[in-house]
Every structure is written in C-alpha cells, then in structure tokens.
Amino acid sequence: MKELQITIVGKVFNANKNKVLILNQTLEEYFKLVKWYLNFNIVSKTKLHNKSYELAKKMFNLNTALIQTARDKAIEILKSFNKVKRKSSKLKLKRIAIRFDERCYQFDKTDNILTPYWLTLRINKEKRISLPIVFGEKQKQRIEEALKNEWKFATVEMVKRDGKWYAHFVLKRTISGTDEPETIVAIDIGEHNLATATKILINNPNKPVQGRFWKGVEIKKTRGLYSHIQRNLMRKKLLKEVKRLGKKVKRKTNYLLHIIVNQIIDYTKQSSKPVIVMEDLTHIREKFDKGRKLNKRFHSLPFRKLQTYIEYKALLNDIPVYYLSKNLVKNTSKTCHRCGHVAQVVGREIKCPNCGLRYNRDLNACINIAHRLMRSMGWGSCEPPKSVNEELGVKPTLNTGNFVL
C-alpha cells in the first residue's frame, strides 16, 4: 500500500473586488502568523503547539484551522532551512501560500455553465467567501475523478502570483500493489546510460526481453553548456544572472526528464501486470570519488529526481514500484546473471570466464536486480539454467532499442 499525492492548479476567475480584498488581507495576516511561529525556532509540532497555540488565537483573527496550518508551514520551512543553511545564513521569509485543510474549505460543482466549480473558504467566524475556479482540460479531468471519489481532496493552497490568485488542490489516493505480478521491469540508473531497462517474465525468468537504453545526451549537454556559462558569470559576480540561468537549466532538465520517464512508463505498460524495481540510490554520491572530471559528470546528473518521476508516474498508472536496498544490489553489474559468477567487466561488457557469457553490463545489472527482487519476494523461480556451454562465448539475444535523449 502506498499513498500517491498530486497537485492540481486552478485559477480564480473574475472574483469581485471585495473577495479579492479579503484574500489579500488574509494573506497578510497569515504571513505575519507564520513569521511569528518561526521566531520560536521550534521544529516539534507538539512543543510549538503547547507553547504558542492559545496565544496565537488571541493575537490573530483567523480560523483555528488556519492557525494550525500556519504552525505546520512554519515547522516545514524551518526544517527545510536547517538542512541547507550555512553558518552565517539567516532565514528570510519573502512570500507564503495560505493553506486550507478539510476543516476550512469546501469544493463543489454547480450547474453554472460558465463557472461550474466553486471553492468556499472559511477565513474566520465572520468571514466566508466563495470563489469561481477554472481549470485546464487535464486538470479538469483529475478534478472530475476526485468528485467521483477516485481521489481524496486533502488541502488547498491559495497562491498569489503576479497579482492573480490560484488554487492548488492537493489530491491523494492509496495505491495497492498487485498480489500476483507477471512482469518485472528492472531499471538501472547510471552515468553512461542514464536509464537502462529490461523485462523479466516471472514464469520464465531466464529469458529477459526488450532491453532498452536512455542515454540522457541532451541533459548532459545542457548541464555541461550552462555550467560553463555560469562559471563565467560567477567570475564577473553577476549573481542574479547565475540564479536566473540556474532556474532555466532546472526547467529544461525537468522537461527532458519527463520525456524519458513517459517513454519508460509507456514501455512498462506494454507488459502484463507489471511492477517496477530500482536500486535505492540514497547516499549514492557520498562515497563516489573517481577523479575531478568524472566526479563532476556524475554529480551533475539527476539520478534521484529521475527515480522520483518514474515512481510518481508509475503510481499514477497503478504500477507498483519497489526499491532494493544497498546490500541486495551489490555487484549487480559484475555478477553473471546466468551462472552467478562474479566476473570481470571490461568497458561496457561483462565477460564471464565460468560460463562464457558476454553481455552488456547495464542490461546484466537490470536482470540481476529483477532476480534479486524475485528471491526477496518469493516470486517464481530464478535459478540459472542447468545446461551451460562453457566453450562458447554467449552474446545477448535481446531485442534492444536505443533511445538517445
């Protein structure tokens, strides 16, 4: 069982001036409240609540639910800041979004043809406003699913951007894994091939099919090009330009990652009852040291973000995702998937002296990852074949496609 969370953005449509004024006043009050909470410098919700809640109700003219969401926001901001702060840095809060939970908002669909969707917000005991919300076609589809109870409405974040108001609806649903999967799609993340995948049929685990590669060439090219430009800007101390360029690189990288992930999900959906398995890459960068040039290339690649996108879009399509811990994925590239011998790896190929197998090292790692998931979950049998011709060098016979992105 896993909980999936998505955010659907709608725009406040032609709200009258009085409602906009109330929203602006609420934002100002909410911003002051979050800053006030931050002054306590407490990251424990219980401790902060006990120390400040009663006082906050007297000082701020807001719904008690809003007072509590402001407390939660302050704790989230402080925790995030503590993770990245430097010795001389100070927390400066520039903007905030108003978080409404189930206790202080209501969302309904009406018979109004022009604006069928209405959001009612409870600000305090005296003030309550209803706002028409419009959505794009894809967003409207998710909202309709939520209204049919396929998703659960969680919180709504009211965001002011460029003088206009937007409603960010957070929707949740629980994904339950299939009891009897039929196909394992194993994905190996790496520097040479950003993603490599192959399929293992649980009832026939010794014949992997449809191996594919995604090299991530455009991502590497983009990051390499802009890092050179950023260095020149840093030398000239043009920090604003560096920041602006960094955001541009992030947007382009995310766009390219989404293209790759969409292809991986389409590839997975072609299988019967699939599950996805990947290596848990937590702390992967901490012990990697292969020299300055290779370190830079390795650390600039968005491995964990790629996995996060794969997991998100897989769950969105009801495809379970598994991660193998570090001890389960040891030597997946070096271990011959056919006989289990830890063999020599030369370049991009594994050569097994025990059974004569010659195989792409990334595809070999994928097969081993799939087999180890099967053993850990007790699915089928993934024993190596009994008959092995040790005299012949066996090459892979997979139907491999090479996607260069």
N, C-alpha and C positions, 0 to 999 in steps of 0.2 A: 504494500500500500504506500502510495506517495502522493503528496499534495502538489498540484500544479497551480501556479498563480500567473495571471496575465493582467495587463493594464489596457483598458480601452479609453481612448480620449474623445470627448465630445466638446463642442463649442457652445457657449451660452449665446443664444440667438435673440438679438434685439430686445434685451431686457430694459425695462423702463428705468429712468434716472434714479428714482427712489431706491429701487432694489440694488442698483449698482453702487449707490452711496452706502447702503447698509453693508454690502460686501466689502467695500473699501475700508469702512470703519472697523469691521470685524477683523480684517487682515491686520490693521494697525494694532488693535488690541491683542490679537493672537501673537503677533511678532514680539510685542513687549513681554507677554507672558512667557514665551519660550526663552527669551534673553534672561528674564528673571530666574527661571529654573536653572539656566546654565551657570548662574552666579554661585549656586550651591556646590558645583563641581562634584556631584554625586552620580555614580553610574548604576547604583542599585535602585530598582523601581520601588521596592518596599521602603527602603530608608528615605528616599526622596519624598514618597507619598506621606509617610508619617511626619516628616519634618515640615512639609510645606502645604499640604492639601487644604487644610482648614483656613490657613492664611490666604491662599490663592482665591478661595471662594469669596472672601471679603474684599479683596483688592481688585478683582477683575470681573467685569459684568459680562460673563459668558456662561453658557450652558455647562453643567458639571462634566458632561461627556467631553466637551471641547477642552476643559481644563485638564482632563486626564490624557487626552491625545496630545496636548501640548507638552505634558510631562514626558510622555513616551518619545516624542520627537526630540526633546532636549537630550534625553539619555542616548538615543541613536546618534545624534550629532556629536556628542561628547565622546562616545566610544570610537566613532569613526575618526575623529580628530586625534585621539590618543594613539591610534595605530600608526599615524603618519607624521605626527608632529616632530619638530626639531626643538633643540634646547631653547633657542631664542624666539620661537614662534608663539604667537598668541591667537586665540580663537576669535575671529571676527565674523559675526553673522550678518550677511548682507540682504538676504531675502528668505522667505519661508512660504510654504503652501499650507493652507488650512485643511486639517484632516478631520473629516466627519466619519464617525463609525455608525453602526446599525442603530444606535440609540438616538441619533440626532439628524437622520436624513431619511427620506422616503422617495422611492423612484417609481413612477407609474407611466403606463401607456394609455393615452386617451383616444377619442375619436376625431380629434382635431387633425385635419389632413395636412396642413402646413407644418405644424409642430406637434407631433403626436407624443413625444417624450418630454416628461416634466419631472424636475428634481425639486423636492421641497426640503429646505434646510431650516433646522431649529437653532437659532443663534443664542437665545436666552428665553426666559419665561415670557417676555413681552414681544419678542420679535421672531417672526417666521416668514420666510419668503419662498415663493415658487418660481422656478426658472425654466424656460423652454431650452431644450438641449438638442442639437443637431449632430448627426454622425455621418461619416463616410460609409460607403457601401460595405466594406469588410468589417468595420467597427459595428455597423448596424446588425450584421449577421450574428456576431458574438452576443450583442445585447439581446437579440431575439432569443438566442439559445438560453441565455440567463433567465429571461422572463418565462421560459418553458421549464425552468428548474434543472437545466443541464449544467448550469454553473451556479455558484452561490455568490451573491453580492456581499462583499466584505466592506471595504472602506471607500470613501470618495475624497480625493484631494482636489481642493479648489485652487487653481493656479492662475495667477495674473501675469500675463506676458504681453509686452508692448501695448499696455492699456486695455487689453481684451482678456476676458475670463474664460477659462477652460475647466472642464470637469474630468478628472482622471479616475475612472471606475476600476477598482481592483476586484477581479473575479477569481474565484477559487473552485477547484473540484478535485476529488480524490481519484487517482489512477490506480487500479488494481491489476497486478501482473497476471498473465495467463498461467494456469496451472500446468498446462502441457504444451510448451512451445515446440515448434517443429524445426525452426531455423535459427541459428545463432549467427548474427552479423558481428564479426570481430573487427575492431578498428584500432589500428596502431598509429600513434601520433609521433612525428619525428621531424628532424631538421631537413633531411634530403627530400623526403616525401612528406608534406605536411600532414596528409592523412592517407592511410592505406587500409583497404577493407577487403574482406573475403567472407564467403558464406559457408557455413558448415551445417549440413543436414543432420539432425540428431539421430535419425535412424540409419545414417550412413556417414559417420564422422570422418572416415579415412579418405573421402573423396571431396575435397573443397572445390567450390565452383565460383566462377565470376569474380576473380580478383581484380581490384581496380585501384588506381592511384590518383591522388590530387596533389600536385606539386606545390601549389601556392606561389607560383612565379610572380604574379602581379603584386601580391602582398609583400614579398621580399623586395621587389623592385621599388615599390612605393616607399617603403620604410627606409631603404638604403638611400634613395634620392633625397628625400626630405630631411634625413638626418644630416646629410652634408650641408644642406641649406641652413638648417637650424644651428649648426656649429658656426657658420659664418655670421649669422645674426647674433649669436651669443658673444662672439668676439667684438661686435660693434655695440653690444649692450642694448640691443633692441628687444627688450623682454616682452613687450606687448605683441610684437610680430612673432616671436617664438611661441607664445601662448596661442595666438590665432592659428599659426601653422600646425601646432600640435593638435588642435581640435579638428582641423581639416584632415590630417593624417588619420585620426581616430575614426572620423566619419567614413572615409574611403576604405579603411581596413575593415570596418564593420560591414560595409556593403559587400565587399569581396568575400568575407566570411559567410555571409548569408547565402551567397550564390553557391558556395561549396557545400554548405550544410543542406540546402534544398536538394542538391543533387544526391547527397548521401542518403537523405530521407526517402527520395524517390527510388533510389537503388534498393533500400531496405524494404519498402512497401511492395516490391515485386515478389517478395518471398511469402511463404505460407506461415502464419503465426510466428512472426519474427521477434527476437529480443536483441538488443544491442549490448555489447560488452566492451569496455575500455579499461585501460590501466589507470589507477588512481595516481594523478600527477602532482599531488600535494607535496610541496617542498622539493620538486624536481630540480629547481635552479640552485639550491643551496650547495650541493656537492659537485656541480658541474664545473670543471676547470680544464679546458683543453687549449689554453693559449688565448691571447688577446683577440685575434681575428675571429676564431671560431666561437669564442665566448660571446662576442658582440652579435654575431649572426644568430646564435642560439637564443640569447636572452631577449632579442628583439621580436621573436615570433610569439604570437598569441595562442599558445597551446591550451591553456586552461579556458580561455574565452571560447575557443573552438569547441571544446568539450561541453561547456555550458550551453552553447547554442544548439549543439546536437541533442543534448538531454532535453532541453526545453521543447524543441520542435518534435522530437520523438514522442514525448509525453502528450503533446498536443494531438498527435495521431494515435494515441493509445498504444504506443510501443514501449514496453518496459526497458529500462536502462540499468545495467549492472556495472559496478566498478570492482576491479580486482586489486587487492592490497599489494604492497610492495613485495612481501615475501612470496606471493603467488605468481609474480611476473618476473622473477629472477631468471636471467639468461634466456629470455624468450627468443631473441634473435640468434643466439648461438646454439640452442638445443635443437637437434634434428627432430622435426615433428613426426618423422616416420619410425625411428628406432629409439629416440630418447637420448642419443649420444651427444655430449657437449662437444661441438665440432669447431673447426677453425673458420673464421669469417674473413674473406678476402674481398675488399671493396664492398660491392652491393650484393655479394653472393655468399651463401653458406655452402661449404663443401664437406660432406660427412665421410670420413675415412672408414666408418664402420659399415654403412650400407650403400655407399656410393651416391647418395642423393646430392644433387646440385639444385639450389633453389634461391629465389630472391629472398634476401634476409628479412625484408619488411613483411612480405607475404608469409614467410615462415613464422615470424613473430605473431601475426594475426591468428594463424592456425593453432599455435601453442596457447594463445590467450583463450581461444574458444574451447580447446580441450581441457584446460585447467578450470574454466567455468563449469564445464560439464561434470568434471570429477568432484568439484566442491559442492555442486547442487545435486549430484546423484542422478544426472540425466543420462540415459542410454549407456553406451559403452564407447570409449575412445581409446581402446588398446591398439597398438601398432599392428599392422598385418603380419601374419606369421611367415609368409614366404618373401624373402628379400634376396635379390640377386646382387651379391657383393662385388661381382666382377664389372658390372656396368655402372656408368655414371648416369643416374636418372635425372632427367630435366623435367620441370613442371609442365603439365599439360592443361593449365588453367586457361579459360577464355578471359584474357585480361584486356581491359580497356584503359587507356591512359588519358586522363583529363588534366590538361595543363592550364591552371588558372592563376 
